[in-house]
Amino acid sequence: MSSPFLFASYGLATVFCWGVGDFVGGYAAKRANAFVLAAYAHTGGLILMTTLAVLAHAPYPSRNAALWAIAGGASGGAALAVFYRALASGKMGLTAPVSAVLGAAIPVIFAIFTEGLPHAIQLAGFALAVLGIFLISRPEDGIARPEGLSLAVLAGFGFAGFFLCMKQTRESSALWSAALARLASLVLVLVIVLASNAEKKIERKGIIMGILAGCLDVSGTALYVRASQTGRLDAAVVLTSLYPAVTVLLARMILKEHFTRWKTAGMVAAIIAVPMIALQ
């Protein structure tokens, strides 16, 4: 089995896991508190990754790599809960691309200060992303901007922190890195849930969907790490950043979401901008 084939397999599997996981989590969040749902999601993901790591006899990461994974998990865990709330508040096909664009753009901006100016394609991606976000948030006929947009932006910042931290885990075990990140996410979300006065009851169906979403999300994290280890990092980011397309497709097929022409154009522009921004 060739390395390019392995890389493509890991990358496409990541796109599927994250895209479907976001859809399932966002759908479940319409009927439950987002942070309570995220707690179940993180629990399911933690159990899955820890079990796989133990069964695979994967080597435990170094102290430095473990700390970076934990930091990434804290950032990504909070972002995921906020993102579920954003998906539940507004239209999935509009909020998902916004979070993805910011999640990819911020690491690239960070790279400008550490590695120099980006390529022309990246600069074009910035312009396209700004246009897409503007069209998505543009009020029409006196109607306020789409619900959930501000939450999607906040989630995008959290996802960016996750990617920046996970990059520092280097060649550590993907399974243990994902498990440690999920452990940090779970602890953070549990603190938020216990400290809040929000409704903590959740239906059995919501629990099952939350666990499923969490398993898909953490599997995508491990697969992303493997994709970056199997092939070039920039190519891995470009490929896996396409995951919102899966969320959008499911939202249109299952929930029958409809958008105005301008907002549809903004959504398409945002999705196209993701791989352009991530290109290194």
N, C-alpha and C positions, 0 to 999 in steps of 0.2 A: 504494500500500500504506500503510495507516494506521499511525500510531505505536503505538496500542494493540495492533494485530495483530502488529506487530514485537516488541513487548515480550512478549506472550504466547508467541509462537513461540520467542524466545530462552529464556524461563523454562522452558517445557515441555521444550525440547531439553536444557537443563541438567539437569533432573530425570532425564531418560532416560540421559544420559551418565554422570552420577555414580552413579546407581542400578545400572546395568548394569556399570559399571567396578568398583564395590565388590564386586559378586557375582563377577565374573570373577577379580579379584585375590584375593579371599578363598578361592575354590575352588582356585586355583593354589597358594596359600600352604599348603594342606594337604599338599602334596608337595614343598615346597622351602623353604629358608631365606627368611623374610619380607624381610630386608634385601637379599639377593641378588636376589630377585624384584623388589623396589622399584627396584633399580639398573637392571634391564632396563626396567622400566616408565617410569622417569624419562628414560632414554636415548631410548626410542621417542617419548615426549611432547615432549622437547626438539627432536628432529629434525623432528617434524611441525610444531610451532609456528614454529620458525625458518624452515623452508621456506615455510610459508604467509605469514609476515610479509615475507620477501624477495620472494616472487612478487607480493604485494599492494602492494609499495612503501610499507608502513606507516611513518609517521614514528616515529623512535626517541624513547623517553621522555626527559624531563628527568633530570638527575642525581638530584634528590630523589626523583622517582617511581621511577626505576630501583632506588635503594637500598631503598625500601619494598617493591618487588616482590621483591627478593632476600631481604629479611628475612622476608617472607611465605612465600616458597618454602622457606626453611630450616625454618621452623616447620611448614608443611604437609607437607613431604617426610618429616620424621621421624615426624610423626603418621600419615601414610599407611602407612609401613612397620609401625608399631606396630598400626595398625588392621587391616592384612592378617593380622597374627599373631593379633589378637583374633578376627577372623572365622574363622580356621582352628582356633582353640582351642575356641571355643564354637559356639553356634547363631547363624547369621547374623541370623535374625529377632529375636534378643534383643540382640546386641551393637551392631548398626547404629543402632537408635534411641537408645541411651544416648550414643553419640558425637555424634549429631546434636543431641540436647537440650543437651548441654554446649557444643557448638560454637556454638549459637545463644544460650544463656543467658549465657555469660560476656561477650560483647560488650554485651549489654543491661545487665548489672550495671555494666560500665564506663561505660555511658551514663548510669546513675543519678547517678554522681559528677560527670559532665561536663555533663549536660543536664537534670538534675532527675529526679524520680520518674516511673516509667512509668505508662501507662494502666492502668485496672482490668483490662482483658483480659490485659495482660502479667502482672500480679500473679496472676491466676487461672492463667495458664500456668505460673508458677513452682510453684504448689501442685500442679498436675496432673503436672508433671514429677517433682517429689519423690515423689509417690505412685507414678508409673510406675516410677521407678528402684528404689524400695523393693520393689515387687511382683516386678520382674524379678530382683532380687538376694536375695529372701526364701528362706531355706532351707526345704525341705519334707521332712518325715519323716526329719530328721537328715541330709539330704543337703546338702553344702556349696553355697555360692552358685555360679552358673553359671561354668564355665571361661571365661576370656577377658574377664570383666567389668572387672577392674582395668585391663587393657590398653585396653579400650574407653574407660574414664574418662580415662586418660592421653592417648589419641588425641584425645579431645574437647577437652582443653586445647590441644593442638597445632593443631587445626582452628580454634579460637577465635583463636589468635594469627595464623593465616593470614588470616582474615577481617578482623581489625583492621588488619593491615598493608596488605592489598590495597585497603582502603577509601581509603588515603592516596595511591594512585596517580592518583586524580582522573580526568581525562578523557584519560589517556594511551591509546595504542594497546592494545587488548585482546590482540592477538596477541603484541606484544613484551612486555607485562606478564606474560602467561602463560609465554612462553619464558624470560624472566629468572628468574621464580619456579621454573620447572622446572630451570634451570641450577643454582641454589642448592641445590635438593633433591637433584640428582644428586651434586654435590660432597660434600654432607654424608653421604649414604648410602654413597658410595664410601669415604670415610674410615672409617666404621663397619665396613664389610665388610672392608677391608684390615687393620683393627686387631683384628678378632675372629678367634677360632679356629674359628668355625662352618664347617660343611660348605658349600663354595662351588659344588659341582657341582649342575647343574640340568638336567633333561631338556629335550629340544627342545620338547616340548609345553608345558612350563612357561614356557620363554622366549617362545614365541609368545603364550601367554595373558598373560604379564606385559607384553609390548609392547602388546598389544591393550588391556589394562586401563589402561596409562599413556596411550595415545592418547585413550581415552575420558575419563579423568580430566582431562587438560590441556585437552581440547576443552570439557569442562564448565566449567572455570575461565574460559576465554576467553568462552564464552557467558554466563556469570554476569556478567562485567564488562560485556558489551554490554547485558544485560538491565537492569542498574543505570544504564547511560547512556541507554537508550531510554525508560525509565519511572521512576517513583519508586523510590528505594532501598528503602524499607520494603516496598513491594509486591514488589520483586524478591527480597528476602530471604524473605518469606512463601512465595512460589511455589516458589523453588528449594530451600527447606528440606524439601520433601516428598519428596526423593529416596530416603530410607530405605524408603519404601513400595514402591519398585520392587525394592530388594534383598530385602525381606521376601517380596514376591510371588514372585520367582524362587526363593527358598529353599524356599518351600512347594511350588511347582509342580515344580521340577526335583529338589531334594534330599529332598522329602517330609518336611520337618521338622514335628514335632508338639510342641505346648506344652500344659502344664496350663492349666486355666481361669484361675488367678490370674496366671500368667506371660503368658498371652495378653492378659489385661486390662491388665497393666502395659505390654506392648508397644504396645497400642492407645493407652493414655493417653499414652505417651511420644511417639508419632507425632503425636497431636492437639496435644500441648503445643508442638511445634516452631514452627508458624506463629503460635501465640498469643504465644509468647515473642519471636519476631522482629518482631511488629507494633510499629510506632513511631507 
